[in-house]
Amino acid sequence: MHSNRNERARRLPTALLLSLLGLTTAVACRKPPPDEIVYTGQGAGPGGAQPPGSGGLPTGSSGAQQPGSSGAGGAPPTSSTGSDATVASTTATTSGAGGGEPIGGDVCAPVPVDDGPFSKAKLLAAAADCALNRACEFEAQARALDERASALARAPGDANATAAARGAWLSAMRVWQEAEIFRFGPAASSTQPGGQDLRDQIYAWPLVSRCKVEEQIVSRAYAQPSFSSSLINARGLAAFEYLVFYTGVDNACSQYSPINAGRTWAALGAGDLARRKADYAAAVAADVLARAGALARVWAPEPGSFRDKLTQAGRGSPVFATEQDALNAVSDAMFYIEKELKDWKLGRPLGFTEDCATPTCPEALESRYARASTAHLRANLSGFRRLFEGCGEGNQGVGFDDWLRAVGSADLADRMLTALTGAQAAVDTLDVPLDQALANDRARVEAVYTAVKALTDLLKTEFVSALNLELPQSSEGDND
C-alpha cells in the first residue's frame, strides 16, 4: 500500500468549515440523521486564455484558502432565473456520454470501449480515458464561458449578455459536477499521489466567501497580475456564480470590513457595480479556462503525462508502485458521493451535521444564487456511474462493477447498481429547486439523502472489502 495514505487529510477542519459557512457551533438542537443501521441492499432486485495582466499561472502557487478569511453570508436571489428547472434546456448543446462536439467547438475523443476479459490494467486505462474525456469537455465549456463572460464585460447589465453568461455557467457546471468524481491525480489535493490541487483552483466549494468577492469588487483585485494566485475562496466557478447570478446591491461583510467601515461599497453606483462585477466575472472565467486547459493537458495520452503514470502502475510508474495503489487512488475519488454529496450537499442543509444547529441550514446549500443544487446532485451521480459502470456510450466499457464480477461479487455489483438507480430516481423527484424543496417538502429531500445513503453504505463496507481497497481517511470511523 502507498506509504503516505494514512497522512492524507481530506476532512476540512470543523472550525474552518463553520467560519466558511457562517454557521453556529452550538449543536444542542441538531437532529440526528435517520437510519444509522448500515444498509446492505440484500434482497433488492437486480439491477488558453489568462486573466488580464496575470502573466500566466504561477508555479507552485495554489492560492489556498487561509483559515479565518471567509464569510459566506447573504441570501440567494428571489428570482427563479437560472433555477434547476432551466438547467436541462441550457445544457442541451453539450455532448453525451461517449464524447462529441461541445459548445466550445472542440471535438473530444469518444471513450474507448473494451469488451474483452477484465483486468486491473484495463480498469485503470478506462478511468484515465474517462477523466481525459471529462477534462476535454470541460475545457470546451470553459472556453465558451470565457467568451460569454468577455461579451458581458463589454456590455455590463445587458439582459441578453447576462442570460448567455448564465447559460454558459450552467453548461460548464454540468460537466464539471461529473468531473468532480474524477478527483484523482492532478485534480486531487497535492497531499495525494500525483495531486496538483487543480480541482480547488477551478471550483473550491465549500471554500467560498461572498464577502471576499465583494471586497475584491471594491479593491478591483481581479484586475491585478496577482489575481490568479489569490485565495481560492474568491475565484473559480463559485465566484462566477455570485457575480453573474446575484442581482442584489447589498454585501455580506460585517460592519468592520473596510468596504463598510470606509463606506466604499456604499459609494459604488449601480452602473459601476455592474461594470465591476462583469469585469471580475471575465477575469474569473479566463482563470478557469487556463486551469481547465492545464487539467486537460496533464491527462493527454503522451509520454510522461499523468495518464501514463496511472496506466503504468506497477510497471515502472513513478507515482504508483502497484496496480492496487493506483486503484486505491481512483476508488478514493468515488467517495465524493459519500462525503461531499451525502454529508455536505444534503446532510448539512437538512441539519444532520454538527455544524447545523437549527432544524435546517439552507445557507449551506450549493449554488444558492443559480439555484442549481439539484442539477449538481444529478450530475454527480452521473459521474459516479461513468466510473463505476463504464464511460462509453450508454455506460458501456470497463468499470468497477466488472472488477466485482471478476472476483465473484456479481450480487454486490447488482445491488450497487440498483442503489445507484434508486438514488438517481430520488433526485429526479425534486421537480423544484432544492432550497424550495427543503422549505416546503423536507420529507422528499430526506428521501434523497436516504437513497444516496443506501449506495454509500455499500461503497464503504462491502465494496472496499470485496476488492481489498482502503477507505479514504475522510470515511474512516464514519458510521452514518
N, C-alpha and C positions, 0 to 999 in steps of 0.2 A: 504494500500500500504506500501511497505517497507520504513522505515523512512530514510534510507540513500541513497535512489535512486537519490535524487537531488544533492548529494555530489559527485557523480561519475564523473570522468574526463577522458573521453575516448579520446577526441581530443588532440593530441600532440601539445605542444606549437609551434607556427609557426616558431619562431626563431630557435628552436631545429631542426625542420624538414629541414629548409633551410641549417643549418650547416651540417646536416647529408647527405643531397643530393647534396651539393655543388652548390646550385642554387643562383642566384642573387635575391635581394629583390626588384628590380625595377619591376613595373607592368604596365608601360605605354603601352607596346606593347601586353599586354595579349589579346588574342582572347576570347570573351565571349562564354560560352557553348551554344550549339544550343537548341532551343525548350524549353524556360523557362516556357511554359504553362504546367501544370501538366497533364500527360497522364492518362486517366481513363480506356482505353480499351473498352469503351462502343461500342457496335456494332460488336466487334470481334466475330469470330466463337467460338464454344465450344471447348472446348478442350479435473639386472645384472651387466655388466662389468663396471669398473671405469677407469678414466684416470690414467696413470702411476703415482703412488705416491700420488693420490688425497686424499686417506683416506676416500672416500665416499662423499656424498653430505652434505654440511653444513646445519644445521637447521637455519631457519630464515634468510638466506642469499640469496638474489635474484640476486646478481651481476648486479643490474640495471644500465642502461646506465646513465652516468652523462653528463649534458649539456656541450657542447663545446669539447667533447673528440672524435668527429667523423671526418670523411673525406671519402667521397665515390667517389673519383675521379678515373680516369683511364678508358680506353676503353675496350670493350669486345674483345675477340679474333676474328680474321678474319676467322678462320676455322669454318666450319659448324658442326664439331663434337659435338654431344650432342644437336643438334638443335631440334626444335619442331617436325620436320619430323621424327625423330628417336624415339620419346617417345613411340609410340604405340608398337613398337617391343620390347623395353626394359622393358615394363610393362606387357607383355602378361602373365607372370607367376603369377601375383597377382590374388587374388580371387575376386569373383563377389559380387554383392550387398548383397547377403544373407549370406556371410561368406564362409569358405572353407579352403584350405590349402595354406597359404602364402609361399613365397620362403624361409623363415627362418625355415620352418619345423613345426611350431606350428599350431594347428588347433583351429580356433576361432569359437565359437558357433554361429550358424545362428541366425539372429534376429527373435524373435517370432512374429508371425502374429496373430492378434486378429480381427476376423470378426464380433464380436458382436456389440451391440449398443455403440455409442460414450459416453465417459465420460472424464472429465479432468484428472482423475487419470490414465486412460489408455493412454492418450497422454503423460503425464509425464513419465510413465513407458516405453513407446515406445522411447521417446527421450533419456532416460537413457540407454536402451538396445542398441540403435544405437551408442551413444557415447562410450559405452564399446566396441562394435564391431570395431569401427574405431581405438580406442586406442589399442586394441588387435592386429589388423592387422598392425598398425604402429610399435608396439613393435617388431613384427616379421621382418618387413622390416628394422628396426633399427639394429636388430641383424645381418642380412645379410650385412648391410652397415658396421658394425663394423668388420665383418670377412673380407670383401673385402679391407677395409682400412688397416687392420693389414697385409694382404698379400702385399699390396702396400708398406707399410713401410719396409717390408723385401726385396722388390725388387724395390726401387725407380727408376722411369724413365722407367721401363719396360712397353712396349706398351700394352701387354695383361692385366697386373695388373691394369694399368691406365684405360683401357676400362671397366674392370669389376667394378672398383670403381665408375666410372661414371654411369654405368648402374644401380648399386645398389642405387646410389643417386637419379636417375630419378624415380626408382620404389618407393623409400621411399617418395619422394616428391609428387608423385601421390596420395598416401594415405593421406599424411599429408595435402595437399591442400583441400581434402574433410573434414578432421578433423578440419580445420580452422573454419568451420561453427558451430562447436560444442564448441565454446569458452564460455561456461558457467560452473559454478562450478570450479573445480581445474585448468582448463586451463585458466580461466579468471584472470583479474587483482585482486590483493589482496584487492583492494578498493571495490570489488563487493562481493555479498553474496557467501561464500564458496570459493572465489578465492584464488589460490595459485601461480599465475604467471607462471605456468608450460608452457604455450604456448610460452612466451617470452624466457624461458630458452632453448626451443627446436628450435625455429625459430623466431628471433626478427625483421625480416624485417618489416618496412623500417629502423630500427635502425641497420645499417650495416656500418662498417668502414673498407674499404680496407687498409687504412694507418695503422690503429691499428693492423690489422692482420700482416702487413708487419713489423711493429716494433717488434711484438712478434716473428716473424720468426727469426729476428736478436737476440733478447734477450733470445730466447728459453723459454719464459714464459709458453708455453704449457707443458713443462716438469716439472713444479713446482707443489707442492702439492696444491697451492692456485688457480690453473687454473680453477677449477670447480666453484669458486666463483668470478672469474674475470668479467670484464664488458661484458655484453651480446652482444655488437656490434662486438666482435671478437671471438665469439663462435657460436655453433649451425650449423644448416643446411646451412645458408647463407655463413658462413666462410668456410665450407667444399667445397661449390661450387667453390669459388675463388681458394682455394688451389689445387683442382684437375682438374678444367677445364681451368684455365688461364695459358697459356704457355709462356707469355712474361717474360722478365727478368728485366723490369723496375719496379718502385714503384710509388705510387700515393701520397707520402708525400711531404710536402713543403721542401724547401732548409733548413729551420730552424729545421726540425725534426732531432733528434740525429742520425738517421741512414744515413742521407745525410750530415749533418754538420760534423759528425765524419767519414764519408765515410765508415762506417761499412757495409752498404748494398753493395757498390761497391766492397768491399773486398771479398764478397762471390763468389766463383766459381760456375759454372753451376751445377756441381755434388753436391756440398754442399747445394746449394739452393734446388735442387730436393729432397735431403735427408731430409732436414728440413721441407719442405712442406709436404712430405709424413708422417713424424713423427707427425707433427701438425695435419694433417687430421685424423690420427689414434687416437690422443688424443681427438679431437672433436667428432669423431664417438663414442668413448667409453662414453663420457659425454652425448651425445644424447641418447644412449642406456639406461643409468642409468635413465635419465629423462623420457624416454618412459615407462620404467618399473614402475616408480613411478606413472605416469598418469594412466596406466592400473590398478594398484593395488587400487587406490582410487575409481575407478569405479566398482571394483569387487562386486558381489552381496553377501556381507557379512554384518552382523550387524555392524552399525557404519560407514559404507562406505558412500561416498557422494551419491551413488545411493540410499541408504536407506534414506538419508536426503531429497533427491529430491522427491522420490516417496511417502514419508510420509508427504509431505507438508500439513499443515492444520490439521494434526493428530499427533501432538507431535514433529514435526521436529524442531531441534534446530536452523535451518537456515531460514526456510520459515514458517511464521505464517499461511499463507493461500495458497490454490492452485493457486490463481491468482498471488501472489507474485512469486511463482516458475515459472509460465508460463510467467510472465514478464521477468524473467531472461533468460529463454530459447529463447523467441522471440527476446530479445535484441541481441542475438548472430546471428540471421538471418540477422541483419543489416550490417554484414560483407560485403555483396554484394553491399550495398549502399555506404559505406564509403571506405573500402579498395579496393574492386573490381572496382566500377564505378569511384570513385573520384581519388584514388591513382594509381591504376594499369592502368587505361585508361585515365582519365581526366588530370592527371598531365603530362604524356608524350605527350598528344595532345595539351597541352598549355591552358587548360581550367581552371587552378587554379592560384591563385595569386602568387604562388611561382615559376611559369614558365614564364619568361619574353620574351621568344622567340617563334616563331611560333610552334615549337615542342621542347620537352625536352627528347630526347631518353635516356639520362643518368639516368632518373628516372624510367626506365623500371625495372621490377622484373626479376631476374635471367638472367642478361645480358651475363654472361660468358658461361652458359649452353645453352642459347638461348631457354629457355623453358617457356617463358612467356605465350604463347598461351595455352600450356598444363595446366598451372596453372589455367587460366581462366576457362577452360573446367572442371577441377576437382572441382573448387569452386562451379560452377553451379550444378554439380552432387551432391555435398554435400548438397546444398540448397534443391534440390529435395528430397533427403533422409529425411530431417527433415520436409519439407512441405507436401510431399505426402505419404511417407512411406518408411521404411528402409528395408523391406523384399525383397525377390527375385522379380524382376520386379516392384519395388516400391510399393509392397503390404504392408498393415498394416495401423496403425493409424498415421495420420499426421494432420497438422494444417488445411488442406483442409477439413478434416472430421469435425473439430470444426466449420468451416464456414458453412458447410451444416447443421449442427445441430442447428445453430442459425438462419437459414433461409436465408443465404447469399450464396446459391449454385452458383448463377450467378457470384459473385465475385471470388469464388474458381475456376470456369471455366476460367474466364478472367486471373487470375494469372497463372494458368497452361498454358494457351495459350501464355502469355507473356514469361513465363519461356522457353517454347519450342522455341519461336522465338529468345530468347537470345542465347540458345544453338546452334540453326541453324546458327545464325550470326557468332558465334565464329568458327563454323565448316567451314565457308567460308575462314578463314585465313589459306591458304594452304602453307604459308611461315612463318618463324619466325616473331614475332611481330615487331622487330626492322626493318626488311626489309619491311614489310607492311607499317610501319609508314613513311619510307623514300620514298617508291615508289607508294603506293596506300593508301594515307591518308583517302580517302573517305570510304574505306572499314573498316578502324579502327573506323572512326566516326560512321559508321553504327552499329558496335558492341556496341559502347557507347550508341547510341540511343535506341537500342534494350534492353540493360540492364536497361536503364532509364525507359523504359515502365514498367518493373517489379518493380523497386524500387519506382516509383511514386505510384503504387498501394499499395506497402508494407507500406509506411509511411503515407498514407492518409486513404483509405477505410479499409485496413486490421486492423490497430490498432483501428479504430473507431468501426468496426463491432464487435470486440472481447473485447472491453473496455480495451485495453492494453496501456501501456505508451510508448511514444517514448523514445529511449535512448538519453542521453544528447547530444551525438555527432550529432544527427539528428534534435534536436530542433532548430527551426528558419532557417533551411536549405531549401531554395526554389528551388534549382536546381535539 
